[in-house]
């Protein structure tokens, strides 16, 4: 690909900014060319052809000189002997800061592991918050790399395409740069699913052969209607990008032949009043498709996007999507947040619809500040970047913007966390609806609250906004903490009594210090949530009482006292576990069966002492493979069984079987087989279940009739 020379680049800038600083661009071009001398891309082209191509992409968005120069220099600090200091001395601090910002973004591995990815997203948003032009250069850099991706290895192509699809394309869309989002998606689609893309292209060719040039025909039809109404406007039509069509097919679960709105048309009017006149003319001529009308002129998107969207049944019943907006609205729709820097006739273009990048970023990042962990932050970022908005009203007529798919609970949290936490119901357009109802554009929402109401765990799956998820999780954490502290106190009491000590506040405070925890309350909370074992607390205070640590005990050699080669099985009647006193009974052809010392079935072999073997459990750390049956009576109510199973899982125990022993209208009695480590672990599980308000009774289930074999 031939490199664009400096005069061609200056000419591209001069087209929209006659007052450009030509000397600055010439100096940057010469400096970049010198720094990258001798470097080549994988394609064999001189490396400097890439920064120049990135600069040319940015001229299409009519950006300022500082951004164009940053594009020319964006790889110098990273890939050459150039330094921040040198760039600042030659081109000023503003450009040096921008180049440094792009360099830092290039070093972020955005497609790495979840935790690292979330941390890098934080850095991405921090870089954006300093100067959004850093992201504009990075997006143009990614676009050129995707256009020339064929020279990369297949593995690298897939990695870059996946990162583009997951991060850069949605980010471009969130910034309002729809053309860039569509091109990035389609270039990534070409790599990730070439067969699907080729299939859609082939069907397009067939469709054109059968129907002729549909775009030109419909464009002429629309122009005719506007001329009749005396509306001066430009009309543009196009077939949608292959990836856009593919995504529609996946969302609607339809084949290509049944997918109707594969064509999109834009009407660019002279003023806002003509937008609504044009809408009237279109709806008079063609029937509007219900539920497909959106007025983003009266309710703009947060990135400044304004347009009227409608879908009509056009020629031969084909659905046609039409967007109507003014020239200034169109500039923002194409450039998005970048419209803030656009130049026209040598001066910064004063577009009344261009959003202030600082305010836009503040609104975007505000949601992420409450995230307390990495996964939560990442979830927020992805939710925010992919969201398409709906606009709903409070009973007073105030507008609340929410992502598509939002529920009344999201609406409640968008107003205030306190409203969300105490929500018990909602009315949409004066009709009571379930909290999981998906809201639609223009609906009026009234939230019903009650004192004492607390967020439910099931709400996490109902809400879609990061703000609501964060608030619910925070509330649940606080509620769980109280429950875990209560449970932890009981576990600590039993563990300390076992060694003849008392779990005093002073002892717990000392243990916290040794374990590197905040205070005694944190020790109890972690004990209750099974993040910490009582044995670890004992060992922290009394190292001399520590059990032999090291590798986990082999389950096949869990008991001590057997002859070499002798195998054992646990008696199903009494289900002994490590930590309990045991005895072995020999059976012909069946090896040794281990019973608890108080098992009633031992009476049957009382007069056969030759079959008895003195055994004890290995004192090491046992795996959670010892099955114990619990007899649990729970309240018959929605969600109770799920909570019980979750509670057992929280104690790091596995449910291997579950049987309904008795079903009554108000209570269920269950026999639950749980795999546990030892007697202490069993006590932890039973105490946790006992503390649950929906559990009426719990006991260990032992059945003398359940014999070996």
C-alpha positions, 0 to 999 in steps of 0.5 A: 500500500503506497504511503501518503506523502506529507503534502497529501496529508496537509491537503486533507487537513486543509480541506476542512481547516484552511488555518492548519499549522502546516509547519507543525504537521511537516515537522511531525511527519519528518520526525516520525519518518526518521524515528521509524526508519528501517522498521517494517510491518509484517506486510513488508510496507515501511512501518511509518505508512501505518501512523500516516494512514491513522492520521488520514483516517482522523482527517475524515473526522475533521479533527484538530492539528494536535490529534493529527500530529499525535497520530503521526507520532503515536508509536514513537515512544513505544517503538523507537528511541524517542522519549516523552521529553524529546516529543515535549521539547519538539512539539509541546506538552499537549501533544507529548501527553496525548502520545504518552496516553496512546502508548499506555493504551497500546500496552494494556492487554484488554483481552487478558484474564478477567481480573487483569482485564478489569484493572486495564479497563480502569486504566483505559477509562482513566486515560480517556478521562484525561483527554478523549482524543487519546481514544480517537487515535487508538480507535483509528489505529485499531481500524487501520490494523484491522484493515491490514490484518491479513499479514498477521498470523492466524492466531494473532488475527483471531485474538485481535478480532475478538478484542475488537468485537468485544471492546473497541467496536462497542466503545466506538458505538458508545462514543456515537461513531456508528460508521466506525463501530460497523466497520470494526465489527465487519472486519472482525466478523470477516476473521471470526466467522468467514463462512457466515459472512460469505454466506450473507454476501452470496445471498445479497448478490442473489437478492439483487439479481432477483429484485434489481437495485432496491436501494435506488428504487426506494430512495427515488420513492422517498424523494418523490414523497418529500418533493410532493410535500415541498420538503428540501432534503437529501436522501441516502440508502444502503444495505446494512453491513453483513455483521449487522444482518448476522446479528439480527438473524441471531437475535430474531432467530430468523433465516436471511429470507425472512429478515426484512429490514436489511436496508437502511435509509437516511433523510437529512433535512435543513432544519428540525421542523422539516424532520417531523414534516418528513416523518409525516410524509413517510407515514402517510405514504407507507404503513408504520411498523408498531413498536419501531418508532424512536424519537431521539431528537426530543430525547437525545442519547447521552453521547449527543445522538439525535435522530428520528427512527421509524420502520415502515412497510415499503415497496412489495411489503419489505420493511424499511428502516428510515432515520431522519435528522438535520445536517448538524445532527448527522455530523454528531451521528457520524463523529459522535463525541469526536464532533466536539473537536471537529473543525470547519473553515479553520475554526472549531465547529460550534455544533450545538448538538456536540456533547461535552466530552468531560460531561459524557465521561463523568456520566459514564465513569460515575457508575463504575466508581461504586464497584468494589471488585474487578468482576463487578467493574468489568460487568459495569463497563460491558453493560454500559458500552453495549447498552441502547437506551429507552426513555421512561417517565416518573409520575412527575414527568421527569425523564429517566434514561435506561439501557434496553431490557431495563426493568422497574427495579433498574428504574427505581435504582436510577432514581435513588439507591434508597428507592431501589432498596425499599421497592416492593412493586411497580406500576407501568402506565398505571397498571401493576406489573411484576418487577422483572417486566422489560420497560419500553420507550415512553412508558410512565413508571411509578415505584411502590416502596415499603419501610423495612424492605431489603433487596432480595438475592434474586434481584441480581438476575432481574436488573441489567444496569451496573448501578442497580447490580452494585447497590443490590450486591452491597446491600446483600453483603451487609445483610450476609455479614450480620448473618455470617458474624452470628454463625462465625461466633457459634463456630468459634465458641465450639472450636475453642471449647474443643481445646478448653479455651474461650473465644473472647473478643481479645482472643479474636482480636489477636487472631485477626492481627496474626491472620492480617485481618481488620478485627475480630468481627472480620474473623467471625464473618469469614468463619461464618462464610467458610472463607476461614476454617476454625482450625486456622484461627486456633493455629494462629493463636496456639501454633503448638495445637496445629494439626499436621499440615502438608498435602491432603490425606489420600481418601483411600488411606484415611484410616490408620491401623490397617494391615498392608494391602487391607482396604476399607469402606465406611459403614452406610448405617452410621457414616463415620467421618474424620474426627469421630472415634471409629472401629473396624470390623472384618468381613469375609471377601469384603475387607474392613468396614469402618463403624462409628464407635457408638453404632448400634449395629456393632451389637451384632458382632459383640461376641466375635472380638477376633473380627474387631480392629482398633482404628483411628483417622489420619490426623491430616487434612482430609478431602471433602469426600465423606458422605453424610445424610442430613434430615432437614425440614424446611418451609414449603415456599418459593426459593427456599430449597434453592437457598438451602442448596446455596447455603450448603455450597457456601460452606464448601460442601457438595450435595451428592443426592437429595430425596423428598422424604415427606411433602406437606402443604406447609413443610418439606422433609428432605434427606440430603447427602452431603460430602464433607471433610470431617466432623468440624466441617459437618458441624459448620454445615449443620450450624449454618442450616440451623441458623437459616430461618426457613429451616424448622429442624435439622439432624444427622440421619443414621439408619441402622437398617442401611447395611453394607452391601 
